Amino acid sequence: MIDKLGQMKDLYALKKQADDLKKQMEKITVEVSQGDYKLVMQGDQKVRAVFVDGEEDQDLKKLFNQGVKESQKVVSKKMRGQLGGLGLPGF
């Protein structure tokens, strides 16, 4: 019982660290440009804005964010299978 309580505390500490890291990543912003295109992205891979010829394109922004989200789902699913052998709860 004591061992499980220790594991739960460790998991809580890891989750808190992950949440803190996520908040830090959300504050990071990068801008890249190529020709008539400009992309503004957060450190957590969320696209803030896409500009084409100086005009913001909401459809492209949504498309990029959907693509990132879907790729993260696929990677997460694949990683769960690989992490399952480590004996971590929830994997």
Summary of the structure (lengths in Angstrom):
residues: 91
radius of gyration: 18.5
end to end distance: 20.5
largest distance: 62.1
contacts: 193
relative contact order: 0.09
helix: 60%
strand: 22%
